[in-house]
Amino acid sequence: MAQSVTTTGLSRAAFDDLKKTLTDLVESLSDSQLLDLADGIHEMLRQRRALRHHHEQRMAERARGSAPI
């Protein structure tokens, strides 16, 4: 995993604690349940990326629209 810590995310220590807690929690899940959970997380990431991309496009359109001709 990358060593950087984002400015909007958790601190490295908090992330490591959360990772350990989540690992402990999912140990008891069946493979099917774990795959369903992973699919849900993947879908959440896909939606966040799509939203960011949409926002970037809108900001670029605004910047082009406000540029002097």
LINPEZI-V472556 format. One record per helix or strand. SS is the DSSP state (H for helix, E for strand). FROM is the first residue (numbers start at 0). LEN is the number of residues. If there is no record, write none. Layout:
ss;from;len
SS;FROM;LEN
SS;FROM;LEN
This chain:
ss;from;len
H;11;15
H;30;36
